[in-house]
């Protein structure tokens, strides 16, 4: 579970950085671009990936979708926050848990114990209660497409990363390097379009911000994959504990650092999320 904890810490740090980006006038698109450069360099120097192992039969059907989805969903996440708000976007991102949980049962043929089903049920209720807030504007209803895409995008990314983690032909560190390279190429194309067509100037501060963002994004994905490898027979444990854990830690930081107002219902939801993590962890212990 240590890998899940480390992944949660890195994930929440990425969210905090994105929340503070506006205060410093950071260009999010450019930062996302440099973030992947930082991540692929870290991957290269940390693990010396062996690209010579790649062949035509390598899992390109996983590499290519992930290379496209990672930067595009990252951008759509920022757009959704801008038009819909952090709350609704966060709900969509966490509800993406439904997709990998269903995949655990229907694709990875995982057997669900009664204790794990209880934990998941408590966790889903916790998501609703923790993030429950009234809409601030009725005009948000016309922009439902953004959080919907975020939900689907993060759900598919989780499932694809699980398949990368269990692939035995290529070391997952090599796969990660290839995915980061692809994501950097895609995000560079998007940034180049913005610079050439929209005349957006390159910003040095966005470069520095992106490098820092990439360090924690790299850690998030690396530890997430390590968790899937360590718990290869229980993907739902990783899927659920990761999502519920991010909700708890993110909520606590929101309260303590950003002084966000939390209702009694939200507090109850946070308590339920903690309970869900404990129940799912116990289900893993009893299963082993």
N, C-alpha and C positions, 0 to 999 in steps of 0.2 A: 504493500500500500504506500510505501515511501515515494515511489515514482508518481503515483496519483497525486500525492500531497505536493510534490515539487512542480508538477504540471499545473496544478491549481494555482500555486503562487505565481508562476510565470504568466498564466492566463489572466489573472486579476491585474497584474502589473501592466500588461498590454492594454487592458481596458482603462486603467487609470491614466496611462500615457495618452490614449486617444481622447479621454475626457478633458485633459488639460491642454491638448494641442491648440484649441481655439484661443486660449488665453495668450499664447505666445505667437499667434498669427502664423501657425504652421500650415503649409500646403499638404493636406492629407495624402493626395495622390502621389506626390513626389516622395513623401516619407515612406509610403507603402512600397514604392519602387526600390528605394535604398535599403529598406528593411530586408528585402529578399537578397540583395547583394551581400549584406552583412551576414545573413543566415547561411548562405551557400559558402562563404569564405570560412565561417566558423566550422561548418561541416567538413570542408576540405582539409583544414589544418588540424582539426581534432581527430579525424578518423581516417584520413588518406584513402578515400573511397577508390575502389578498384573498378574503374569504368571498362576495363578490358573484358570483364565478365559479361557485359551486355551483348546480347545477340538479338536476332530478329524475333526469337521466341520469348524474349524477356517480357515482363508484364507491362507493355506499353499501353494496354487498354486501361491500366490504372494510372500510369505516369502522366499520360496526356490529359485525361479529365482533371486530375489533381492540379496539374500545372496551370490549367485554365481557371478552375474553380477557386483556388486559393486567392489570387489577386483580385478576381472579379467580385467574389463574395465579400472580400475585405472592403472594396470600394462601395458596394451596395450597402454594406453595414453602415458606412459613414453617411451615405445618402439617406438611408432609413432613419438614422438618428437625427439628421437635419430636418426631415419633413414630418416624421411621425413622433420623434422624441425617444429618449433613452429607454423609458419604461416599456413601451410597446415593442420596441426593437429587442430589448432584453428578454421579454416574454417569448417572442418568436424564436430567438436564438436558443433559449433553454427548452422550449417545446420541441425543438428539433430532435430531442432525446427519443421521441416516439419512433422515429425512423430507424436508428440503430438498434433499439430494443426489439422492434419487430424483425429486423434483419437477424438478430441473435437467434431468434426462434425459428424463422422460416428459411434463412440462408445458411447460418452456421450450425444449425441443428442442436442448439443448446437446450438442455433440460432445465426447466424452471422449477425450483423448489418452492414450497409453500412460503417459507420465510422470505425468500427473495421477492416473490410476488407481493407479499405484504409490504416489504420495503419499498418496492416500486410504486405501489398504490399510495403509500404515505408520501413518497417523494413527489408524485404528480400533484397531489393536493397541496403540498408545500410550495410548489412552483406557482400555483394560482394565488395562494394566500400571501406569499412573500412579495409578489410583484403586483398585487391587486391595487389599482389606483383609478380614480375617475378620470375620464378624458377631459383634457383642458379645452379642446376645440372640436366642434362637430365636423369641421372641414377635414379632420384627420381621416374620417371614414372613406373619403375619396382616394386615399393614398394607401390602401390596404395591400397593394401589390408589393410594396417594398419589404415589409416584414414577412410576407408570405414567401418571397424569393429567399430571404435570409434563412427562414426556417428550413426550406427545402435544401438550400445550399449547404448549410452546416450539417444537416442530417446525412446527406450523400457523402460529404467529406469524411465524416466519422466512419462510415461503412467502408469507404475506399482505403482509409488508413489502417483499418483492422485487417483488410486483405493484404496490404503491404507488410504488416507486422508478422503474419503467419506464413508468408511466402518463404520457402526454404532454398530456392534456387539462387537468389541474389541477397547478399547481406542488406539488412534494412538501412544501414548507414549509407550504402551506395545508392539505394533507392531514394533516400531522403535527399542526397546531393543532386540527383537527376531531377527530382521534383522541384527543388529550389532553383535550379538553373532554368527550368521551364517557366516557373512562376516569375523569375526575374526578366526573362525575355518578353513574356506577355505584358507584365506591368511596365516595362520599358517602352513597348509599342504604344500603350495607352498614354504614358507620359509624353512621348514624342509627338503624338497627335495633339495633345493639349498645348505643347510648346509651339508647334508649327501652325496649327489651325486656329487656336484660341489666343495665341501670343502670350501665353503664361510664362513669366520669367523663371529661370532656375533660381532656387533659394538655397544658400549655404546652410542656413539654420534648419531647413527641412532635411538636408542631407545628414547633419549631425543627429537630429531627432530620429530619423529613419534608422541610422546605425544602432542607436540604443534600443529602438523598438525591435529591430531584428534580433538582437541578443536574447531578449525575453521571448520573442516569437519562436526562435530556434529552440530554446529551452522547453517551451510549452509543447511543441510537437515532438521533440526528442523524448522527453519523459513520458509523453502520452503513448508513443510507440513502445517504449520499454515496458510500460505497464501492461500493454496488450500482450507482449511477449511473455512477461512473467505470469500473466493470468490468461494464457491462451485458451483454456477450456471454459472460461467464464467472462466472455466479452461484455455481457450486460453489467457485470460488477464495475468494470472500467467506465463504461458509458454512463451509468447512473451516478456512481460516486464522484466522477469528474464534474458532471453538471450540477448536482446538488451541492457539492463542495464549493464551486464557484459562486453559487447563489449566496451561501452563508458568508464566505469571506468577503465577497463583493459588497454584500449588504452591510456588514460590520464596518468596512472601510468607508462606505457611503455615509454612514451615521457619524463615525468618529472624525473623518477627515473632511468630507464635503458637506457635513451638517445637513444631510438630507432628512426631511421629515418622514418618520415612519409611524404608521398607525398601529393600534393594538393587534389588528388582524395580520399586519406584516410581521410583527414580532412573533406571533403564534406560528406563522408560516416558517420563519427562520428556525424556530424550535423544532418544528416538524421535519425540516430539511436535515437538521442535525440528527434527529432520531432515525431518519431514513438511511443516512450514511452508516450509522451504527448497526442497524438491522441488516443492511446489505453486506457489511463487513463480517458480521456474525454468520451470515449464510455462507460466506466464502470459507470461514474457519471450520464450520461444521461439515461442509462439503469435502474438505481436505482431511 
